[in-house]
Amino acid sequence: MATPEQVREALTQKLSGLQSEGGGTSLEVLEVKVPSVFPELLLKIQISSSGQLWEVSLDYQGHEASLVSGDLSEETLNYLAFLVRTHLFEWWHTKDTEKFSARMGKRLD
């Protein structure tokens, strides 16, 4: 099983920097923290967008959490990075209108 440090390092390499969406929205991933990887995968991601700094918590259980229970293959990391990007953009677009999304992030500035 991958350690939290291995997951953090691998995801940081995959996610760091500017993330763009087709609609013109950009999020910059500044930092990835991995407090736990079993039985859940908890990520805390610091992002910057539109002059705002946020920390977003993503909590994965079940299949998504099991992605890091073995070797961190390139295919697994690419899939996990895709999931995280998708959830970050979904959070960004719903944080002001959905209570669940609002609880996932906190503004740091």
BAFI-3210 file (N, C-alpha, C; in Angstrom, 3 decimals, decimal comma, padded with zeros to 6 digits):
// residues 109
n [1|2|3|4|5|6|7|8|9|10|11|12|13|14|15|16|17|18|19|20|21|22|23|24|25|26|27|28|29|30|31|32|33|34|35|36|37|38|39|40|41|42|43|44|45|46|47|48|49|50|51|52|53|54|55|56|57|58|59|60|61|62|63|64|65|66|67|68|69|70|71|72|73|74|75|76|77|78|79|80|81|82|83|84|85|86|87|88|89|90|91|92|93|94|95|96|97|98|99|100|101|102|103|104|105|106|107|108|109]
n.u [000,843|000,480|002,123|000,995|002,800|003,980|001,738|001,053|003,361|003,329|000,806|001,133|003,055|001,520|-000,607|000,220|000,389|-001,105|-004,442|-006,693|-009,989|-012,320|-014,189|-012,839|-012,177|-009,661|-007,699|-005,199|-003,181|-001,679|-000,724|-000,682|-002,017|-001,969|-003,602|-004,602|-004,758|-006,093|-008,919|-009,870|-009,272|-008,043|-007,772|-006,253|-006,278|-004,655|-005,682|-005,536|-007,444|-008,839|-007,738|-008,205|-007,561|-007,857|-008,578|-009,335|-011,101|-011,085|-012,688|-012,297|-013,741|-014,159|-014,004|-012,412|-010,633|-009,343|-007,653|-005,092|-004,170|-002,434|000,344|001,503|000,751|001,355|-000,972|-002,979|-002,395|-002,827|-005,585|-006,574|-005,679|-007,195|-009,790|-009,572|-009,094|-011,538|-013,362|-012,466|-013,048|-015,809|-016,480|-015,629|-017,475|-019,847|-019,670|-020,803|-023,489|-024,339|-024,785|-023,301|-020,991|-020,050|-019,183|-016,903|-014,768|-012,598|-012,051|-008,933|-007,888]
n.v [-001,186|002,232|004,904|007,820|009,887|009,057|009,099|011,813|013,008|011,901|012,749|015,484|015,951|015,321|017,147|019,753|023,213|025,161|024,413|023,922|024,465|023,705|025,800|028,099|028,529|028,587|026,871|026,942|024,555|024,571|023,178|019,839|017,823|014,804|013,427|010,889|007,491|005,073|003,621|005,324|007,868|010,874|014,093|017,260|020,172|022,992|025,754|028,333|030,829|033,264|035,342|034,467|032,471|029,153|026,292|023,038|020,172|016,855|013,842|010,533|007,349|003,778|002,534|004,615|005,254|002,838|002,893|003,627|001,529|-000,336|-000,651|002,472|002,943|004,411|004,621|004,416|006,707|008,717|008,417|008,968|011,618|012,791|012,410|014,017|016,584|016,900|016,902|019,150|021,248|020,917|021,479|024,192|025,448|025,043|025,825|028,142|027,729|025,189|023,439|021,195|021,349|023,826|023,256|021,795|023,435|026,067|029,483|031,065|033,598]
n.w [000,000|-000,752|000,901|002,752|002,152|-000,272|-001,960|-001,804|-002,931|-005,543|-006,545|-006,323|-008,281|-010,525|-010,400|-009,753|-010,422|-013,087|-013,840|-016,327|-017,597|-020,161|-020,364|-019,774|-017,133|-014,682|-012,368|-009,957|-008,635|-005,617|-003,418|-002,164|000,280|002,102|004,452|005,148|003,934|004,176|005,681|003,811|001,359|001,924|000,818|000,950|-000,660|-001,780|-003,546|-006,029|-007,510|-009,603|-008,071|-005,512|-002,617|-001,642|000,446|-000,220|000,696|-000,205|-000,016|-000,410|-000,711|-000,708|-003,996|-005,157|-003,061|-002,867|-004,988|-004,287|-002,849|-003,742|-005,924|-007,163|-010,072|-013,316|-014,845|-012,861|-011,331|-013,253|-013,666|-011,066|-010,765|-012,790|-011,692|-009,375|-010,504|-011,893|-009,751|-008,358|-010,181|-010,347|-007,696|-007,599|-009,299|-007,960|-005,344|-004,279|-004,377|-003,573|-000,587|000,282|-001,313|-000,468|002,120|001,629|001,024|002,184|002,383|002,287|002,171]
ca.u [000,000|001,217|002,069|000,494|003,874|004,106|000,566|001,195|004,413|002,888|-000,279|001,691|003,681|000,466|-001,597|000,750|000,360|-002,362|-005,389|-007,673|-011,225|-012,730|-014,962|-011,995|-011,846|-008,352|-007,372|-003,791|-002,965|-000,491|-000,224|-001,502|-001,752|-002,655|-003,602|-004,867|-004,991|-006,833|-009,742|-010,304|-008,226|-008,407|-006,858|-006,453|-005,612|-004,677|-005,797|-005,678|-008,205|-009,466|-007,205|-008,647|-006,820|-008,776|-008,193|-010,469|-010,950|-011,742|-012,707|-012,627|-013,913|-014,493|-013,156|-011,415|-009,614|-008,573|-006,679|-003,747|-003,895|-001,365|001,386|001,032|001,106|001,094|-002,390|-003,742|-002,177|-003,510|-007,016|-006,820|-005,503|-008,383|-010,890|-009,357|-009,355|-012,973|-014,041|-012,108|-013,825|-017,201|-016,562|-015,498|-018,694|-021,030|-019,367|-021,663|-024,906|-024,615|-024,280|-022,261|-019,775|-019,577|-018,478|-015,645|-013,698|-012,580|-011,239|-007,785|-007,507]
ca.v [000,000|003,487|005,734|009,170|010,686|008,638|009,593|013,263|013,324|011,521|013,628|016,831|015,991|015,257|018,203|021,081|024,200|025,630|023,430|024,679|023,825|024,187|027,027|029,234|028,583|028,032|026,691|026,603|023,704|025,053|022,196|018,650|017,146|013,508|013,015|009,457|006,724|003,839|003,046|006,372|008,735|012,249|015,053|018,682|020,789|024,444|026,247|029,763|031,130|034,589|036,132|033,901|031,312|028,229|024,925|022,165|018,803|015,820|012,606|009,404|006,066|002,712|002,300|005,672|005,101|001,619|003,128|003,761|000,398|-001,141|000,168|003,695|002,868|005,628|004,591|004,719|008,115|009,542|008,342|009,676|013,044|013,182|012,502|015,175|017,779|016,969|017,286|020,533|022,142|020,813|022,251|025,613|025,955|024,844|026,197|029,234|027,385|023,876|023,363|020,169|021,911|024,924|022,674|021,168|024,397|027,268|030,548|031,351|035,012]
ca.w [000,000|-000,817|002,105|002,468|001,540|-001,673|-002,674|-001,889|-003,898|-006,890|-006,971|-006,474|-009,609|-011,545|-010,287|-009,471|-011,482|-013,647|-014,350|-017,107|-018,019|-021,471|-020,265|-019,457|-015,721|-014,345|-010,964|-009,784|-007,471|-004,927|-002,457|-001,940|001,553|002,181|005,854|005,335|002,709|004,403|004,617|002,904|000,840|002,235|000,211|001,206|-001,800|-001,778|-004,918|-006,265|-008,720|-009,617|-006,972|-004,243|-002,136|-000,991|000,764|-000,525|001,188|-001,006|000,763|-001,266|-000,041|-001,636|-005,166|-005,325|-002,024|-003,117|-006,058|-003,723|-001,963|-004,331|-006,529|-007,812|-011,486|-014,087|-015,211|-011,654|-010,995|-014,243|-013,380|-009,818|-011,050|-013,550|-010,728|-008,513|-011,321|-012,144|-008,516|-008,045|-011,034|-009,916|-006,450|-007,899|-009,925|-007,117|-003,958|-003,834|-004,491|-002,976|000,788|000,376|-001,906|000,386|003,280|001,196|000,879|003,025|001,787|003,136|002,155]
c.u [000,882|001,066|001,468|001,542|004,051|002,940|000,668|002,210|003,953|001,779|000,192|002,323|002,622|-000,419|-001,036|000,686|-001,043|-003,175|-006,463|-008,850|-011,625|-013,459|-014,143|-011,646|-010,490|-008,218|-005,898|-003,646|-001,631|000,124|-001,210|-001,073|-002,556|-002,602|-003,855|-005,100|-005,762|-007,657|-010,304|-009,086|-008,707|-007,342|-007,241|-005,614|-005,764|-004,698|-005,932|-006,456|-008,850|-009,013|-007,616|-007,798|-007,766|-008,055|-009,445|-010,149|-011,754|-011,587|-013,181|-012,714|-014,223|-013,489|-012,060|-010,289|-008,742|-007,539|-005,254|-003,390|-002,815|-000,261|000,770|001,480|000,761|-000,385|-003,276|-003,612|-002,869|-005,013|-007,354|-006,676|-006,699|-009,584|-010,771|-009,630|-010,852|-013,711|-013,698|-012,915|-015,308|-017,411|-016,543|-016,818|-019,937|-020,843|-020,276|-023,146|-025,288|-023,989|-023,146|-020,937|-019,194|-018,784|-017,118|-014,473|-013,773|-011,621|-010,155|-007,381|-008,706]
c.v [001,242|004,243|007,091|010,048|010,343|009,166|011,100|013,652|013,047|012,448|015,070|016,970|016,038|016,503|019,612|021,979|024,477|024,483|024,214|023,817|024,446|025,513|028,243|029,378|027,938|027,969|026,351|025,788|024,093|024,000|021,046|018,042|015,852|013,037|011,526|008,776|005,431|003,954|004,092|007,148|010,158|013,167|016,452|019,399|022,295|024,923|027,761|029,945|032,497|035,440|035,644|032,675|030,452|026,944|024,074|020,766|017,868|014,503|011,481|008,137|005,025|002,599|003,353|005,552|003,877|001,798|003,217|002,611|-000,523|-000,240|001,393|003,683|004,185|005,727|004,964|006,187|009,050|009,573|009,141|011,191|013,581|013,359|013,768|016,465|017,982|017,449|018,715|021,512|022,103|021,615|023,743|026,189|025,815|025,330|027,289|028,884|026,061|023,794|022,356|020,696|023,010|024,388|022,085|022,153|025,515|028,260|030,938|032,822|035,911]
c.w [000,000|000,500|001,747|001,769|000,061|-002,509|-002,859|-002,953|-005,333|-007,396|-007,143|-007,849|-010,705|-011,567|-010,134|-010,685|-011,968|-014,232|-015,083|-017,502|-019,349|-021,443|-019,888|-017,988|-015,490|-012,836|-010,897|-008,507|-006,853|-004,021|-002,331|-000,611|001,556|003,633|006,059|003,993|002,943|005,656|003,662|002,424|001,045|001,661|000,648|000,162|-001,695|-003,219|-004,920|-007,558|-008,557|-008,435|-005,595|-003,896|-001,308|-000,596|000,593|-000,010|000,299|-000,272|-000,141|-000,430|-001,091|-002,771|-005,304|-004,302|-002,292|-004,236|-005,525|-002,790|-002,504|-004,833|-007,179|-009,267|-012,171|-014,456|-014,023|-011,286|-011,975|-013,984|-012,124|-010,020|-011,838|-012,617|-009,891|-009,290|-011,551|-010,902|-008,099|-008,896|-010,674|-008,638|-006,754|-008,418|-009,048|-005,677|-003,409|-003,831|-003,822|-001,578|000,932|-000,168|-001,030|001,585|002,904|001,161|001,890|002,389|002,769|003,119|002,278]
res [m|a|t|p|e|q|v|r|e|a|l|t|q|k|l|s|g|l|q|s|e|g|g|g|t|s|l|e|v|l|e|v|k|v|p|s|v|f|p|e|l|l|l|k|i|q|i|s|s|s|g|q|l|w|e|v|s|l|d|y|q|g|h|e|a|s|l|v|s|g|d|l|s|e|e|t|l|n|y|l|a|f|l|v|r|t|h|l|f|e|w|w|h|t|k|d|t|e|k|f|s|a|r|m|g|k|r|l|d]
***
